[in-house]
């Protein structure tokens, strides 16, 4: 951790950094630099200094913390918090993650420790956390393995008359049962025309003949998987099969281009051009995104205007898609960027699975 903290301060050019997690709004960097379980604390502050162990200012309402990697103080009163902040925050330039720091809380912070210059270090945090350590990759790989294992049970779970919402409940139970953590995100279950909406919310509608798209992810020790699979209820039409095959080949192309040094925008453009040539449709959204403690993490991913250069150790999704009038096809796998190619953490089937 000391190496990562040094890298962060070298990039940010600040004297100290405040990371705070809020109820319902966990700060990934808080848990990354504290090494505490994701979501373990709900309303606490972590202070980073370049030459000392991180200091946790723990609310008396939250669980006790025992860690050799941290200094920890329990705060019982607001005035005690202010006093500790003034004592510990040496120097003039104080870094905060403005992307996740609510405005009212930021105003209160400025009142509590006046005469400080607050510097946004959100980009530096994202840059540091974009390149995953081996132990992080192992956790994401485990989350992906759990998710694929549950998705392989869909043919067994599926039954005539089941609704999208009922299937979502079944998958959510299995995902939670495997790792006893919150999910990476609520499952997307989209049948027939509903599959053309990427963020469809499972409905009470019974699943009928046609495409069934399932997008879900387990969380393992704080790290997420994000995998999308496509099934066919009944025999797929020739068009459904052709589109699936084209999207699958587009995914393979995206994976083959995901090597260290590649521009994320170039990967996007080449895959989009491939789909346009094959079936007359460009990519309707990003080709994929970063993956970590959040299902959409740094780096920003494969976008047409992205400035990201792929680096060994980045973990991303590759999820080409085509959405037509009556159905949509999206296939998503999780990868790790390498020097000569990517390592696949999940592997979609080449053919549509019939239910």
N, C-alpha and C positions, 0 to 999 in steps of 0.2 A: 504493500500500500504506500509506503514511503516514496517509492519510485514514482508512482502515479501522482501523488500529491506534489512532488517536486516538478514533474512535467506540467501540472496544472498551473502552478505559480510562475513557472518560466513563461508560459503562454499568456497568463492573465495580467501580469505586472501589477499585482495588488499586494497589500500588506497582510490581509486576512480575508477569509471568506465565510459568510453565513449561509448555511443551508437549513431550510426549515420545512418540515412536513406538517400539513394541515389535515384536519378531519375530512375524509372523503377526497383528499387531493394529495396523495403520496408523492414525494419528491424522490425520483429514482437516485439522484446523486447523493441524497442523504443516506440511503441504505447502501449505496455503492461504497462510499468512503467510511461508513461506520462498520460495514460488514454485518449489520444486523439483519434478521429476516425481513423480507419485503413486507411492509404494512404492519410490522410488529408494534411500532409506536405511531401515535396519531396526531400529536400536537407538541412537537419538540424541536429543539434547535441543536445543530451540530456546527461547531466552530472549527475551521481549519486554519492552521498557522504553518508557515514553511518549515519551522524548526522544532515543533512539538507534536506530541500525539494529539489527534482530534479530541476536542472536548465536547461531551454530550451534556446538554442542559435538559434534564429530564423532568417532565411534569410529575407531580406527586400522584396524579390520577392514573398514570400508565405503569406497566410492569417494571420491576427492577431489572437492571442491566448489569451483567457481570461479563467483562471482556478485557483481556490483556491488551487489546489493540486500542483501547479508549481510556481517556480520563472521563469520569462521570461525576456530575453534581446533581443532586435533587433540588428542584426549585419549588418552594411552597407559596411564595408571594410574588406579586408583580414587581414590587420594589427590589426584591432580591434578584430577580431576573435582570432588571436595569443595571444594578450594581455589578453583577457578574459580567455583563456585556461591556460596560465601561472599563472594567479591570482587564479583561482578556483581549479586547480588540485594540491591539497596539497599532500605531501608524495611522495615516490619514486615509488611504485608499482601501475601501472595504468592498469586496465583491459579493454580489447576490445574483441569484437566478431570476431575472425580472420576468421571464416567461411564465414562471409558476408562483410568483410572489404577489398575492392580492394587493390591490392599491391601498386599501384602508390599513392593512397590516404594515405595508411599507411606510405609510405616513406615521404610524405609531412608532416604528423602528427609528425613523429619523428624529422624532421627539425624544426617544429614550437615549439615544447616543448622538447628540448634536455635534456640529463641527467636524463631521466626517464626510468624505466624498464617496458616494456609492457608485460602483462601476458594475455594469451588466457583464457577467461572465458566462451567460447561458451558452454562447457558441463554443467557448473554450471547454465547458463541461461536456457538451455534445461531442466535440472532437476527441477528447480523452476517452469517453465511454464508447465511442463508435468502434474502436478496435478492441475486440474481446480477448480476455485472458483465456488460457486453456481450460481453467476450471469453469469459466462462464460458458464456453462452448459445450463442455460436457453436460452442463445443466440444461441448456437449450436442446441438445441432442436427446437427452432423457425425456424432456417434455414432448419432443417430436415423436419419440418411440411410443410413449403412452398414447398420444393422440392417434397415431396410425393404428395402434392396437384396438382402440375403441372404434375407429372408422371401419375396420375389418369386420366388426360385429353387426354392421348395419343390415346385411342380408338376413341375419338371424333375428334381429329385433323387428324388422319391417313386417307389417301384416296389413292385410286389406282393411281399409276403413280408418287407419290411423291418421291423425291430423298432424300438420306441421308442428304445432305446439307440443303435442304428445311425444313426437319423436325427439324434439329438442329436450324435453324433460328426461327422456330415457338416456340420451347421450350425455347430458349434464351430470346425471347421477353416476354414470360409469366413469366419466372423467374425474369427478370429485372422489369417487371410491378408490381410484388408483393412486392418487397422490395427496389427498386430504388437504388441498389448498383451494383458494379461490381460483376460478378459471381465468385464463388469459382474457377472455371476453365471452359474452353470451353467444351460444351457437346460432348461426344463420342456417335456417332450413327453408329452402325455396323451391317450390314445385311448379312445373309448367311455366306459365307466363310470369309468375313471381320471380323466376330465376333471372329475369332481365334487370332486376333491381339489386345492385351489389349489397346494399345495407337493408335488405328486406327483413322485417321482424316476423318471426313465425306466427301464423294465424291459426284459427280454429277450423280452417278449411281442410277437408279430407284430402289426402294425397291421392292423386289420380294418375292415369297413364300420361307418360311424358318424362321430361327431364326432372331430376331431383338433385339440386345442388346443396351441398353441405359444407359449411365453412366453420371450423371450430379450432380450439387450441387449449391444451392443458398448460398449467403452470407448475414448474418443478423447482423447489427451493428458490422461489422468487423470479424465475426466468420462464419466458413464454415460448410456446410454439404457435404457429399459425398455418393451417393446412386446409386446402379446399379440394374436395373430391366431387365427381359428377357420376350419378347413377341414372339408369333408365328404368322407369316403371313400365314393364312390358317391353316388347321388341322396339328398339329405336328405329326411327325413320332413317332413310338413306342420308338425308340432309343433316340430321342430328349426328350421325356417325361421321360424316365428312367434316363437319365443323369441329367435332371433338378431336379428330386426327390432326387437323390443321393447328388447333390450339396446342395440342400435345407437342407437335414438332416445333412450334414457336417457343414453347417452354424449353425444349432441348437446346434450341439455338441460344436463348438467353443465358442458359446455364453454361454453355460452351464459351460464351464471350465474357463470362464473369471471372476475370483473372486480374491479378494485381497490375495496376497501371492503367487499366481501361477507364474511360470516361463513362460514368453512369448514363449520361445523356446519349452517348453513341450506342450503347447497348439497347436503350429504349428505341431509338430511331431505326436500328437494323431489324429489330423484332417487329416493329410496327410496319415497316416496309414489306417484310416477309408475309405478314397476314394480309396486307393489302393485295399483294400479288397472288396469294393462294385462294382467298375467298372474297376479296373485294372490300374488306373492312379493316381500318386501322385500329390500333389499340385505343379503347375508349377512356382509359385512365392509366395511371402509372403502371409500369411493369412489375413493380415490387417495392418494398420498403425495408428499412432496418428493423431488426428484431433484438429484443433484450429483456429488460425488466418490464417494458411495456410492449404490447403487440405492434405498435408503431413507434419505433425507437430511432436513434441515430445509427447510421447516416440516413439522410432523407430518402435515398433510394433511387430507383430507375425512373426518372422523370425527364420530360423533353427539355426542360430548362435547367436541370440539375448541374451544379458545379462540382459535384462529388467526383473524386478520383478513387477508384477502388484500391483498398489496401488489404494485405494479408491479415486475416483475423476478423474482418468485418463479417457480420452475419446478416443475411437479407432473405426476403422471400422473392420468389420468381413466380408471378401469377398473371400470365397473359389471359385475355378474355375477349369474347365476342358476344354481343347482345343483339339479338334479332327481334322481330315483332312478337314471336310466340315462345321463344326460349332463349336462354343464355348459357354459355359454356365458360367456366373459369376453372383453371387447374392451377393449384398452388403448392409449391414445395419450398422447403427451407434449406439454405446453402451457407457454406462458409467459404469466403474468398481465399484462394491460395496463390502462390507465385506462378504456377504453371496451369492452374485450373481450379475449379471449385470442388469442394467436398459436399456431397449431398447428405443432408440429415434426414430427408424423407424422400420417398420415391413413388410417384403416381403410377397407376396401372396404365399400360399402353392402350387398352381397350375399355370401352364403356362397360361397367358392371350392370348386368341385368337383374332387376328385383322381381 
